[in-house]
Amino acid sequence: MEMSELRQKSKDDLQKSLAEEREKLRQLRFDLAAGKVKNIRQIREVKKIIARILTLLNTQKKNDKEQ
């Protein structure tokens, strides 16, 4: 997911996406421990998406406080 795609989403959609990505990361970690994951780089990508979502949510929260 690109930042431009994430910026178009509402706060509720971002929260849902965050929950989905965290679940995906949890599942990837379990699969990694079980030896099912072939593409370890996928974990890194999911973590980056989570960081992008959190950045947007925190920025929105900061902007709401200032207004």
TILOFI-118181 format. One record per residue: z, x, y of N, C-alpha, C, O in turn. Coordinates in steps of 0.05 Angstrom, whole numbers, plus 5000, padded with zeros to 4 digits. Example, Ala and Ser with C-alpha at 12.3 -4.5 7.8 and 13.67 -1.06 7.14 Angstrom:
! TILOFI-118181
<pt><n_z>5156</n_z><n_x>5264</n_x><n_y>4886</n_y><ca_z>5156</ca_z><ca_x>5246</ca_x><ca_y>4910</ca_y><c_z>5156</c_z><c_x>5264</c_x><c_y>4934</c_y><o_z>5169</o_z><o_x>5285</o_x><o_y>4934</o_y></pt>
<pt><n_z>5142</n_z><n_x>5257</n_x><n_y>4955</n_y><ca_z>5143</ca_z><ca_x>5273</ca_x><ca_y>4979</ca_y><c_z>5157</c_z><c_x>5258</c_x><c_y>5001</c_y><o_z>5161</o_z><o_x>5268</o_x><o_y>5023</o_y></pt>
//
This chain:
! TILOFI-118181
<pt><n_z>5000</n_z><n_x>5017</n_x><n_y>4976</n_y><ca_z>5000</ca_z><ca_x>5000</ca_x><ca_y>5000</ca_y><c_z>5000</c_z><c_x>5017</c_x><c_y>5025</c_y><o_z>5015</o_z><o_x>5037</o_x><o_y>5027</o_y></pt>
<pt><n_z>4983</n_z><n_x>5010</n_x><n_y>5043</n_y><ca_z>4981</ca_z><ca_x>5024</ca_x><ca_y>5069</ca_y><c_z>5001</c_z><c_x>5012</c_x><c_y>5089</c_y><o_z>5009</o_z><o_x>4989</o_x><o_y>5086</o_y></pt>
<pt><n_z>5007</n_z><n_x>5027</n_x><n_y>5109</n_y><ca_z>5025</ca_z><ca_x>5017</ca_x><ca_y>5130</ca_y><c_z>5012</c_z><c_x>4994</c_x><c_y>5145</c_y><o_z>5026</o_z><o_x>4975</o_x><o_y>5152</o_y></pt>
<pt><n_z>4986</n_z><n_x>4994</n_x><n_y>5148</n_y><ca_z>4973</ca_z><ca_x>4972</ca_x><ca_y>5162</ca_y><c_z>4976</c_z><c_x>4946</c_x><c_y>5147</c_y><o_z>4979</o_z><o_x>4925</o_x><o_y>5158</o_y></pt>
<pt><n_z>4975</n_z><n_x>4948</n_x><n_y>5120</n_y><ca_z>4979</ca_z><ca_x>4924</ca_x><ca_y>5103</ca_y><c_z>5007</c_z><c_x>4914</c_x><c_y>5106</c_y><o_z>5012</o_z><o_x>4890</o_x><o_y>5107</o_y></pt>
<pt><n_z>5026</n_z><n_x>4932</n_x><n_y>5106</n_y><ca_z>5054</ca_z><ca_x>4925</ca_x><ca_y>5107</ca_y><c_z>5061</c_z><c_x>4913</c_x><c_y>5134</c_y><o_z>5078</o_z><o_x>4894</o_x><o_y>5136</o_y></pt>
<pt><n_z>5050</n_z><n_x>4923</n_x><n_y>5156</n_y><ca_z>5056</ca_z><ca_x>4913</ca_x><ca_y>5182</ca_y><c_z>5048</c_z><c_x>4884</c_x><c_y>5186</c_y><o_z>5059</o_z><o_x>4870</o_x><o_y>5203</o_y></pt>
<pt><n_z>5028</n_z><n_x>4875</n_x><n_y>5171</n_y><ca_z>5018</ca_z><ca_x>4848</ca_x><ca_y>5173</ca_y><c_z>5037</c_z><c_x>4828</c_x><c_y>5159</c_y><o_z>5034</o_z><o_x>4804</o_x><o_y>5163</o_y></pt>
<pt><n_z>5054</n_z><n_x>4837</n_x><n_y>5142</n_y><ca_z>5072</ca_z><ca_x>4820</ca_x><ca_y>5127</ca_y><c_z>5096</c_z><c_x>4811</c_x><c_y>5144</c_y><o_z>5105</o_z><o_x>4826</o_x><o_y>5162</o_y></pt>
<pt><n_z>5107</n_z><n_x>4788</n_x><n_y>5137</n_y><ca_z>5131</ca_z><ca_x>4778</ca_x><ca_y>5150</ca_y><c_z>5155</c_z><c_x>4792</c_x><c_y>5138</c_y><o_z>5153</o_z><o_x>4807</o_x><o_y>5118</o_y></pt>
<pt><n_z>5178</n_z><n_x>4788</n_x><n_y>5151</n_y><ca_z>5202</ca_z><ca_x>4801</ca_x><ca_y>5142</ca_y><c_z>5210</c_z><c_x>4792</c_x><c_y>5114</c_y><o_z>5219</o_z><o_x>4808</o_x><o_y>5097</o_y></pt>
<pt><n_z>5206</n_z><n_x>4766</n_x><n_y>5108</n_y><ca_z>5212</ca_z><ca_x>4756</ca_x><ca_y>5081</ca_y><c_z>5194</c_z><c_x>4768</c_x><c_y>5060</c_y><o_z>5203</o_z><o_x>4774</o_x><o_y>5038</o_y></pt>
<pt><n_z>5168</n_z><n_x>4770</n_x><n_y>5067</n_y><ca_z>5149</ca_z><ca_x>4782</ca_x><ca_y>5049</ca_y><c_z>5156</c_z><c_x>4811</c_x><c_y>5043</c_y><o_z>5153</o_z><o_x>4821</o_x><o_y>5021</o_y></pt>
<pt><n_z>5165</n_z><n_x>4825</n_x><n_y>5064</n_y><ca_z>5173</ca_z><ca_x>4853</ca_x><ca_y>5061</ca_y><c_z>5197</c_z><c_x>4855</c_x><c_y>5042</c_y><o_z>5199</o_z><o_x>4873</o_x><o_y>5025</o_y></pt>
<pt><n_z>5216</n_z><n_x>4837</n_x><n_y>5045</n_y><ca_z>5240</ca_z><ca_x>4837</ca_x><ca_y>5028</ca_y><c_z>5232</c_z><c_x>4832</c_x><c_y>4998</c_y><o_z>5242</o_z><o_x>4845</o_x><o_y>4980</o_y></pt>
<pt><n_z>5213</n_z><n_x>4814</n_x><n_y>4994</n_y><ca_z>5203</ca_z><ca_x>4808</ca_x><ca_y>4967</ca_y><c_z>5189</c_z><c_x>4832</c_x><c_y>4956</c_y><o_z>5193</o_z><o_x>4840</o_x><o_y>4932</o_y></pt>
<pt><n_z>5172</n_z><n_x>4845</n_x><n_y>4972</n_y><ca_z>5158</ca_z><ca_x>4869</ca_x><ca_y>4963</ca_y><c_z>5177</c_z><c_x>4891</c_x><c_y>4956</c_y><o_z>5173</o_z><o_x>4906</o_x><o_y>4937</o_y></pt>
<pt><n_z>5198</n_z><n_x>4894</n_x><n_y>4972</n_y><ca_z>5218</ca_z><ca_x>4915</ca_x><ca_y>4967</ca_y><c_z>5231</c_z><c_x>4910</c_x><c_y>4940</c_y><o_z>5235</o_z><o_x>4929</o_x><o_y>4925</o_y></pt>
<pt><n_z>5239</n_z><n_x>4886</n_x><n_y>4935</n_y><ca_z>5251</ca_z><ca_x>4879</ca_x><ca_y>4909</ca_y><c_z>5233</c_z><c_x>4885</c_x><c_y>4886</c_y><o_z>5241</o_z><o_x>4895</o_x><o_y>4866</o_y></pt>
<pt><n_z>5207</n_z><n_x>4878</n_x><n_y>4889</n_y><ca_z>5188</ca_z><ca_x>4882</ca_x><ca_y>4868</ca_y><c_z>5183</c_z><c_x>4912</c_x><c_y>4863</c_y><o_z>5182</o_z><o_x>4921</o_x><o_y>4840</o_y></pt>
<pt><n_z>5181</n_z><n_x>4927</n_x><n_y>4884</n_y><ca_z>5177</ca_z><ca_x>4956</ca_x><ca_y>4881</ca_y><c_z>5201</c_z><c_x>4970</c_x><c_y>4869</c_y><o_z>5198</o_z><o_x>4988</o_x><o_y>4853</o_y></pt>
<pt><n_z>5225</n_z><n_x>4961</n_x><n_y>4877</n_y><ca_z>5249</ca_z><ca_x>4973</ca_x><ca_y>4865</ca_y><c_z>5251</c_z><c_x>4967</c_x><c_y>4835</c_y><o_z>5259</o_z><o_x>4983</o_x><o_y>4819</o_y></pt>
<pt><n_z>5242</n_z><n_x>4943</n_x><n_y>4828</n_y><ca_z>5242</ca_z><ca_x>4935</ca_x><ca_y>4799</ca_y><c_z>5221</c_z><c_x>4952</c_x><c_y>4784</c_y><o_z>5226</o_z><o_x>4961</o_x><o_y>4762</o_y></pt>
<pt><n_z>5198</n_z><n_x>4956</n_x><n_y>4797</n_y><ca_z>5177</ca_z><ca_x>4973</ca_x><ca_y>4785</ca_y><c_z>5187</c_z><c_x>5001</c_x><c_y>4781</c_y><o_z>5182</o_z><o_x>5014</o_x><o_y>4760</o_y></pt>
<pt><n_z>5202</n_z><n_x>5012</n_x><n_y>4801</n_y><ca_z>5213</ca_z><ca_x>5039</ca_x><ca_y>4798</ca_y><c_z>5233</c_z><c_x>5041</c_x><c_y>4776</c_y><o_z>5234</o_z><o_x>5060</o_x><o_y>4761</o_y></pt>
<pt><n_z>5250</n_z><n_x>5020</n_x><n_y>4774</n_y><ca_z>5270</ca_z><ca_x>5020</ca_x><ca_y>4753</ca_y><c_z>5256</c_z><c_x>5020</c_x><c_y>4725</c_y><o_z>5265</o_z><o_x>5034</o_x><o_y>4707</o_y></pt>
<pt><n_z>5236</n_z><n_x>5004</n_x><n_y>4723</n_y><ca_z>5221</ca_z><ca_x>5002</ca_x><ca_y>4697</ca_y><c_z>5207</c_z><c_x>5029</c_x><c_y>4691</c_y><o_z>5207</o_z><o_x>5038</o_x><o_y>4668</o_y></pt>
<pt><n_z>5196</n_z><n_x>5041</n_x><n_y>4711</n_y><ca_z>5183</ca_z><ca_x>5067</ca_x><ca_y>4707</ca_y><c_z>5203</c_z><c_x>5088</c_x><c_y>4698</c_y><o_z>5196</o_z><o_x>5105</o_x><o_y>4681</o_y></pt>
<pt><n_z>5227</n_z><n_x>5088</n_x><n_y>4709</n_y><ca_z>5247</ca_z><ca_x>5107</ca_x><ca_y>4701</ca_y><c_z>5256</c_z><c_x>5103</c_x><c_y>4672</c_y><o_z>5260</o_z><o_x>5122</o_x><o_y>4657</o_y></pt>
<pt><n_z>5258</n_z><n_x>5078</n_x><n_y>4664</n_y><ca_z>5265</ca_z><ca_x>5072</ca_x><ca_y>4636</ca_y><c_z>5243</c_z><c_x>5081</c_x><c_y>4617</c_y><o_z>5248</o_z><o_x>5093</o_x><o_y>4597</o_y></pt>
<pt><n_z>5218</n_z><n_x>5075</n_x><n_y>4625</n_y><ca_z>5195</ca_z><ca_x>5083</ca_x><ca_y>4609</ca_y><c_z>5193</c_z><c_x>5114</c_x><c_y>4608</c_y><o_z>5185</o_z><o_x>5125</o_x><o_y>4587</o_y></pt>
<pt><n_z>5200</n_z><n_x>5127</n_x><n_y>4629</n_y><ca_z>5199</ca_z><ca_x>5157</ca_x><ca_y>4629</ca_y><c_z>5219</c_z><c_x>5168</c_x><c_y>4609</c_y><o_z>5213</o_z><o_x>5186</o_x><o_y>4594</o_y></pt>
<pt><n_z>5243</n_z><n_x>5156</n_x><n_y>4609</n_y><ca_z>5263</ca_z><ca_x>5165</ca_x><ca_y>4591</ca_y><c_z>5255</c_z><c_x>5160</c_x><c_y>4562</c_y><o_z>5262</o_z><o_x>5175</o_x><o_y>4544</o_y></pt>
<pt><n_z>5240</n_z><n_x>5138</n_x><n_y>4557</n_y><ca_z>5231</ca_z><ca_x>5131</ca_x><ca_y>4531</ca_y><c_z>5206</c_z><c_x>5146</c_x><c_y>4523</c_y><o_z>5197</o_z><o_x>5145</o_x><o_y>4500</o_y></pt>
<pt><n_z>5194</n_z><n_x>5160</n_x><n_y>4542</n_y><ca_z>5170</ca_z><ca_x>5176</ca_x><ca_y>4536</ca_y><c_z>5144</c_z><c_x>5160</c_x><c_y>4537</c_y><o_z>5124</o_z><o_x>5168</o_x><o_y>4526</o_y></pt>
<pt><n_z>5145</n_z><n_x>5137</n_x><n_y>4550</n_y><ca_z>5121</ca_z><ca_x>5119</ca_x><ca_y>4551</ca_y><c_z>5103</c_z><c_x>5125</c_x><c_y>4575</c_y><o_z>5080</o_z><o_x>5117</o_x><o_y>4576</o_y></pt>
<pt><n_z>5114</n_z><n_x>5139</n_x><n_y>4596</n_y><ca_z>5099</ca_z><ca_x>5143</ca_x><ca_y>4620</ca_y><c_z>5080</c_z><c_x>5166</c_x><c_y>4617</c_y><o_z>5089</o_z><o_x>5188</o_x><o_y>4610</o_y></pt>
<pt><n_z>5055</n_z><n_x>5162</n_x><n_y>4623</n_y><ca_z>5035</ca_z><ca_x>5183</ca_x><ca_y>4622</ca_y><c_z>5031</c_z><c_x>5195</c_x><c_y>4649</c_y><o_z>5028</o_z><o_x>5220</o_x><o_y>4652</o_y></pt>
<pt><n_z>5032</n_z><n_x>5178</n_x><n_y>4670</n_y><ca_z>5027</ca_z><ca_x>5187</ca_x><ca_y>4697</ca_y><c_z>5054</c_z><c_x>5188</c_x><c_y>4713</c_y><o_z>5063</o_z><o_x>5168</o_x><o_y>4724</o_y></pt>
<pt><n_z>5066</n_z><n_x>5211</n_x><n_y>4713</n_y><ca_z>5092</ca_z><ca_x>5215</ca_x><ca_y>4726</ca_y><c_z>5089</c_z><c_x>5212</c_x><c_y>4756</c_y><o_z>5108</o_z><o_x>5204</o_x><o_y>4770</o_y></pt>
<pt><n_z>5066</n_z><n_x>5218</n_x><n_y>4766</n_y><ca_z>5061</ca_z><ca_x>5216</ca_x><ca_y>4795</ca_y><c_z>5064</c_z><c_x>5188</c_x><c_y>4806</c_y><o_z>5069</o_z><o_x>5184</o_x><o_y>4830</o_y></pt>
<pt><n_z>5062</n_z><n_x>5168</n_x><n_y>4788</n_y><ca_z>5065</ca_z><ca_x>5140</ca_x><ca_y>4796</ca_y><c_z>5093</c_z><c_x>5135</c_x><c_y>4807</c_y><o_z>5096</o_z><o_x>5118</o_x><o_y>4825</o_y></pt>
<pt><n_z>5113</n_z><n_x>5148</n_x><n_y>4796</n_y><ca_z>5140</ca_z><ca_x>5145</ca_x><ca_y>4806</ca_y><c_z>5142</c_z><c_x>5154</c_x><c_y>4835</c_y><o_z>5155</o_z><o_x>5140</o_x><o_y>4851</o_y></pt>
<pt><n_z>5130</n_z><n_x>5176</n_x><n_y>4842</n_y><ca_z>5130</ca_z><ca_x>5186</ca_x><ca_y>4869</ca_y><c_z>5117</c_z><c_x>5166</c_x><c_y>4888</c_y><o_z>5127</o_z><o_x>5161</o_x><o_y>4910</o_y></pt>
<pt><n_z>5095</n_z><n_x>5154</n_x><n_y>4880</n_y><ca_z>5080</ca_z><ca_x>5135</ca_x><ca_y>4896</ca_y><c_z>5097</c_z><c_x>5110</c_x><c_y>4902</c_y><o_z>5098</o_z><o_x>5100</o_x><o_y>4924</o_y></pt>
<pt><n_z>5111</n_z><n_x>5100</n_x><n_y>4881</n_y><ca_z>5128</ca_z><ca_x>5077</ca_x><ca_y>4885</ca_y><c_z>5151</c_z><c_x>5083</c_x><c_y>4904</c_y><o_z>5158</o_z><o_x>5066</o_x><o_y>4921</o_y></pt>
<pt><n_z>5162</n_z><n_x>5107</n_x><n_y>4902</n_y><ca_z>5184</ca_z><ca_x>5114</ca_x><ca_y>4920</ca_y><c_z>5174</c_z><c_x>5116</c_x><c_y>4949</c_y><o_z>5189</o_z><o_x>5109</o_x><o_y>4967</o_y></pt>
<pt><n_z>5150</n_z><n_x>5125</n_x><n_y>4953</n_y><ca_z>5138</ca_z><ca_x>5126</ca_x><ca_y>4980</ca_y><c_z>5134</c_z><c_x>5098</c_x><c_y>4991</c_y><o_z>5139</o_z><o_x>5094</o_x><o_y>5015</o_y></pt>
<pt><n_z>5125</n_z><n_x>5080</n_x><n_y>4974</n_y><ca_z>5121</ca_z><ca_x>5052</ca_x><ca_y>4983</ca_y><c_z>5148</c_z><c_x>5040</c_x><c_y>4991</c_y><o_z>5149</o_z><o_x>5026</o_x><o_y>5012</o_y></pt>
<pt><n_z>5168</n_z><n_x>5045</n_x><n_y>4976</n_y><ca_z>5195</ca_z><ca_x>5035</ca_x><ca_y>4982</ca_y><c_z>5204</c_z><c_x>5046</c_x><c_y>5009</c_y><o_z>5215</o_z><o_x>5031</o_x><o_y>5025</o_y></pt>
<pt><n_z>5200</n_z><n_x>5072</n_x><n_y>5013</n_y><ca_z>5207</ca_z><ca_x>5084</ca_x><ca_y>5039</ca_y><c_z>5192</c_z><c_x>5072</c_x><c_y>5062</c_y><o_z>5204</o_z><o_x>5068</o_x><o_y>5084</o_y></pt>
<pt><n_z>5167</n_z><n_x>5066</n_x><n_y>5058</n_y><ca_z>5151</ca_z><ca_x>5053</ca_x><ca_y>5080</ca_y><c_z>5162</c_z><c_x>5026</c_x><c_y>5087</c_y><o_z>5164</o_z><o_x>5018</o_x><o_y>5110</o_y></pt>
<pt><n_z>5168</n_z><n_x>5010</n_x><n_y>5066</n_y><ca_z>5179</ca_z><ca_x>4983</ca_x><ca_y>5071</ca_y><c_z>5205</c_z><c_x>4985</c_x><c_y>5085</c_y><o_z>5210</o_z><o_x>4970</o_x><o_y>5104</o_y></pt>
<pt><n_z>5223</n_z><n_x>5003</n_x><n_y>5076</n_y><ca_z>5249</ca_z><ca_x>5005</ca_x><ca_y>5089</ca_y><c_z>5246</c_z><c_x>5014</c_x><c_y>5118</c_y><o_z>5261</o_z><o_x>5005</o_x><o_y>5136</o_y></pt>
<pt><n_z>5227</n_z><n_x>5032</n_x><n_y>5124</n_y><ca_z>5222</ca_z><ca_x>5041</ca_x><ca_y>5151</ca_y><c_z>5214</c_z><c_x>5018</c_x><c_y>5169</c_y><o_z>5224</o_z><o_x>5015</o_x><o_y>5191</o_y></pt>
<pt><n_z>5196</n_z><n_x>5001</n_x><n_y>5159</n_y><ca_z>5188</ca_z><ca_x>4978</ca_x><ca_y>5175</ca_y><c_z>5211</c_z><c_x>4958</c_x><c_y>5179</c_y><o_z>5214</o_z><o_x>4948</o_x><o_y>5201</o_y></pt>
<pt><n_z>5226</n_z><n_x>4953</n_x><n_y>5158</n_y><ca_z>5249</ca_z><ca_x>4934</ca_x><ca_y>5161</ca_y><c_z>5269</c_z><c_x>4945</c_x><c_y>5181</c_y><o_z>5280</o_z><o_x>4929</o_x><o_y>5197</o_y></pt>
<pt><n_z>5275</n_z><n_x>4971</n_x><n_y>5180</n_y><ca_z>5294</ca_z><ca_x>4982</ca_x><ca_y>5199</ca_y><c_z>5284</c_z><c_x>4982</c_x><c_y>5227</c_y><o_z>5299</o_z><o_x>4978</o_x><o_y>5246</o_y></pt>
<pt><n_z>5258</n_z><n_x>4987</n_x><n_y>5230</n_y><ca_z>5246</ca_z><ca_x>4986</ca_x><ca_y>5257</ca_y><c_z>5247</c_z><c_x>4958</c_x><c_y>5269</c_y><o_z>5253</o_z><o_x>4954</o_x><o_y>5292</o_y></pt>
<pt><n_z>5241</n_z><n_x>4938</n_x><n_y>5252</n_y><ca_z>5242</ca_z><ca_x>4910</ca_x><ca_y>5261</ca_y><c_z>5271</c_z><c_x>4903</c_x><c_y>5269</c_y><o_z>5275</o_z><o_x>4888</o_x><o_y>5288</o_y></pt>
<pt><n_z>5290</n_z><n_x>4912</n_x><n_y>5253</n_y><ca_z>5318</ca_z><ca_x>4906</ca_x><ca_y>5258</ca_y><c_z>5326</c_z><c_x>4919</c_x><c_y>5285</c_y><o_z>5340</o_z><o_x>4906</o_x><o_y>5301</o_y></pt>
<pt><n_z>5318</n_z><n_x>4943</n_x><n_y>5290</n_y><ca_z>5324</ca_z><ca_x>4957</ca_x><ca_y>5315</ca_y><c_z>5312</c_z><c_x>4943</c_x><c_y>5339</c_y><o_z>5324</o_z><o_x>4939</o_x><o_y>5359</o_y></pt>
<pt><n_z>5286</n_z><n_x>4934</n_x><n_y>5336</n_y><ca_z>5273</ca_z><ca_x>4919</ca_x><ca_y>5357</ca_y><c_z>5286</c_z><c_x>4893</c_x><c_y>5363</c_y><o_z>5287</o_z><o_x>4884</o_x><o_y>5386</o_y></pt>
<pt><n_z>5297</n_z><n_x>4879</n_x><n_y>5343</n_y><ca_z>5310</ca_z><ca_x>4854</ca_x><ca_y>5347</ca_y><c_z>5336</c_z><c_x>4858</c_x><c_y>5362</c_y><o_z>5344</o_z><o_x>4841</o_x><o_y>5378</o_y></pt>
<pt><n_z>5350</n_z><n_x>4880</n_x><n_y>5357</n_y><ca_z>5375</ca_z><ca_x>4885</ca_x><ca_y>5371</ca_y><c_z>5370</c_z><c_x>4891</c_x><c_y>5401</c_y><o_z>5386</o_z><o_x>4883</o_x><o_y>5418</o_y></pt>
<pt><n_z>5349</n_z><n_x>4905</n_x><n_y>5407</n_y><ca_z>5343</ca_z><ca_x>4912</ca_x><ca_y>5434</ca_y><c_z>5335</c_z><c_x>4888</c_x><c_y>5451</c_y><o_z>5339</o_z><o_x>4889</o_x><o_y>5476</o_y></pt>
<pt><n_z>5324</n_z><n_x>4868</n_x><n_y>5439</n_y><ca_z>5315</ca_z><ca_x>4845</ca_x><ca_y>5455</ca_y><c_z>5336</c_z><c_x>4826</c_x><c_y>5461</c_y><o_z>5331</o_z><o_x>4806</o_x><o_y>5474</o_y></pt>
//
